[in-house]
Amino acid sequence: MGNTSSMLTQYDIEEVQEHCNHTFSQQEIVSLYQRFCQLDRNGAGFISAEEFLSVPEFAVNPLCQRLLRMVDGLNFKEFVAFLSAFSSRATMQQKIEFIFKVYDTDCNGKVAFNDILDVLRDLTGSFMSEQQRQQVLAHVLEEAGYSKDSLLELADFIKILGNSGLKMEVEVPVD
Amino acid sequence: MDLDRPNIEEYLPSEAIQESNEKLHLRDLLDISPTLTEAAGAIVDDSFTRCFKSNPSEPWNWNVYLFPLWCFGVVVRYGILFPVRVLVLTIGWIIFLSSFIPAHFLLRSHDKWRKKIERYLVELICSFFVASWTGVVKYHGPRPSMRPKQVFVANHTSMIDFIVLEQMTAFAVIMQKHPGWVGLLQSTILESVGCIWFNRAEAKDREIVARKLRDHIQGVDNNPLLIFPEGTCVNNHYTVMFKKGAFELGCTVCPIAIKYNKIFVDAFWNSKKQSFTMHLLHLMTSWAVVCDVWYLEPQNIRPGETPIEFAERVRDIISVRAGLKKVPWDGYLKYSRPSPKHRERKQQRFVESVLQRLEKKGK
């Protein structure tokens, strides 16, 4: 189970905890490290895309390719920071920021009509035509007071998603 | 460290869009949190990887009193038990080969006698193997009988499952062809009990194997056929989905449940981590291999039941008896990616939900 260098020092744990803004407890970080070593089968210090995709539950997720782009090649510290949005201690702001980053693939702080369309395509696959997707999206955008040419920023996302009772939490199993 | 979280095993597909009877709003399309949560959940912990986790060796030798005891244990296991076991195994092989080889060649014409002797000898060498790990096996239930039109299925933890079962009854088994000395044994000795080989890598192989299976069970004189429907070794805490091949042969299926007692040794063969030789050495330098074998009531396919439902029903019987948890994954996902239809099903559900809410009028 993992390689023999799976020993985290107290200093390492505290450093990781700093980096993720204390969204995980020290015990959770130790558990996450065991999991990281379990997934990082070749002991390279990071989890490759192949290793992520060998988890069937992850591979069947419609957004897995998108997430892979964000998580591929991260070392343990960055891995924990990536998952910090899913902690119960993360703020609503942090969670919405994460969702924004999933949409904003070119990281320019703006999400366009096409960016949302791309995510919608991942979620609907071949069960909706391109035309249908555009129609539905244009319709709900207009209803919310935006247009097809609007560029949504983080503030817009917070406004739209802020009160929707967003729940995005994952429990880290601790012994 | 056993991650026992009961609800994950019932793989309930969560909804990708908030279930609601309200009209569709922008926030419903932008809110991808359920899908993201599922993905993150899989990254943090997933039921498939758990099936193949070996027991981490608990270091119990951490204080002044226990450490010398542990050292003494190591000395006994490696210095006394291991040589004795190697000796026992060597004697067993000598007896076996000196009886098997003559019997195989000299009794060519007396097939019935030859088969009987070979069967007995294979059971004998398996008993020697089991003795070489100080195997304590408790068999429960009626011993398998030699009858046509029946097939035995068992859960799979290691290749030693076969040896443990074989020492009681000479089964013909269907196995993956291995390289090295194991392969040699397979092609010579196991051939005599009527084993069937398959090659996971070959796609056409499945039809050839299916035909061989059908031919085998028709034969009156053939040894009872043993199949491990999981198709891969699992860590004896879980069962993965059973392949339906054994359940569509139109014959009675007799389930066998095997449970190893982990206190003595972890008998799970993690073929990615160890070769079979290393695995055997690990067993031979442990204290004992203790397990229970239950021969369960033979099952027939019910009218209106599909082979897959039949397989699941038998998996349930075996899992309950051996105290194993069921997971909805195919064991072969160890070697390949899941089929796209799982993802497509999620996409389809999402689209249905969106279109349904689009129809709604109101705020």
HADDOCK unambig.tbl for C-alpha pairs under 7 A between the chains (distance, minus, plus):
assign (segid A and resid 1 and name CA) (segid B and resid 53 and name CA) 6.97 0.50 0.50
assign (segid A and resid 1 and name CA) (segid B and resid 54 and name CA) 6.91 0.50 0.50
assign (segid A and resid 1 and name CA) (segid B and resid 56 and name CA) 6.82 0.50 0.50
assign (segid A and resid 35 and name CA) (segid B and resid 44 and name CA) 6.79 0.50 0.50
assign (segid A and resid 54 and name CA) (segid B and resid 337 and name CA) 6.82 0.50 0.50
assign (segid A and resid 55 and name CA) (segid B and resid 49 and name CA) 7.00 0.50 0.50
assign (segid A and resid 56 and name CA) (segid B and resid 337 and name CA) 6.92 0.50 0.50
assign (segid A and resid 56 and name CA) (segid B and resid 338 and name CA) 6.05 0.50 0.50
assign (segid A and resid 57 and name CA) (segid B and resid 42 and name CA) 5.58 0.50 0.50
assign (segid A and resid 57 and name CA) (segid B and resid 46 and name CA) 6.71 0.50 0.50
assign (segid A and resid 58 and name CA) (segid B and resid 39 and name CA) 5.37 0.50 0.50
assign (segid A and resid 58 and name CA) (segid B and resid 42 and name CA) 5.38 0.50 0.50
assign (segid A and resid 58 and name CA) (segid B and resid 43 and name CA) 6.76 0.50 0.50
assign (segid A and resid 60 and name CA) (segid B and resid 338 and name CA) 6.87 0.50 0.50
assign (segid A and resid 60 and name CA) (segid B and resid 342 and name CA) 5.97 0.50 0.50
assign (segid A and resid 60 and name CA) (segid B and resid 343 and name CA) 4.81 0.50 0.50
assign (segid A and resid 61 and name CA) (segid B and resid 39 and name CA) 6.26 0.50 0.50
assign (segid A and resid 61 and name CA) (segid B and resid 343 and name CA) 6.05 0.50 0.50
assign (segid A and resid 62 and name CA) (segid B and resid 343 and name CA) 5.95 0.50 0.50
assign (segid A and resid 64 and name CA) (segid B and resid 39 and name CA) 6.97 0.50 0.50
assign (segid A and resid 123 and name CA) (segid B and resid 347 and name CA) 5.49 0.50 0.50
assign (segid A and resid 124 and name CA) (segid B and resid 347 and name CA) 4.67 0.50 0.50
assign (segid A and resid 124 and name CA) (segid B and resid 348 and name CA) 6.59 0.50 0.50
assign (segid A and resid 124 and name CA) (segid B and resid 350 and name CA) 6.56 0.50 0.50
assign (segid A and resid 124 and name CA) (segid B and resid 351 and name CA) 5.78 0.50 0.50
assign (segid A and resid 125 and name CA) (segid B and resid 347 and name CA) 6.00 0.50 0.50
assign (segid A and resid 127 and name CA) (segid B and resid 348 and name CA) 5.88 0.50 0.50
assign (segid A and resid 127 and name CA) (segid B and resid 351 and name CA) 6.58 0.50 0.50
assign (segid A and resid 128 and name CA) (segid B and resid 351 and name CA) 6.91 0.50 0.50
assign (segid A and resid 140 and name CA) (segid B and resid 25 and name CA) 5.59 0.50 0.50
assign (segid A and resid 140 and name CA) (segid B and resid 26 and name CA) 4.97 0.50 0.50
assign (segid A and resid 141 and name CA) (segid B and resid 26 and name CA) 5.96 0.50 0.50
assign (segid A and resid 144 and name CA) (segid B and resid 26 and name CA) 6.53 0.50 0.50
assign (segid A and resid 160 and name CA) (segid B and resid 27 and name CA) 5.74 0.50 0.50
assign (segid A and resid 161 and name CA) (segid B and resid 27 and name CA) 5.81 0.50 0.50
assign (segid A and resid 167 and name CA) (segid B and resid 33 and name CA) 6.83 0.50 0.50
assign (segid A and resid 168 and name CA) (segid B and resid 33 and name CA) 5.55 0.50 0.50
assign (segid A and resid 168 and name CA) (segid B and resid 34 and name CA) 6.79 0.50 0.50
assign (segid A and resid 168 and name CA) (segid B and resid 37 and name CA) 5.60 0.50 0.50
assign (segid A and resid 169 and name CA) (segid B and resid 37 and name CA) 6.39 0.50 0.50
assign (segid A and resid 170 and name CA) (segid B and resid 37 and name CA) 6.53 0.50 0.50
assign (segid A and resid 170 and name CA) (segid B and resid 40 and name CA) 6.87 0.50 0.50
assign (segid A and resid 170 and name CA) (segid B and resid 41 and name CA) 5.66 0.50 0.50
assign (segid A and resid 172 and name CA) (segid B and resid 44 and name CA) 6.57 0.50 0.50
assign (segid A and resid 175 and name CA) (segid B and resid 1 and name CA) 6.72 0.50 0.50
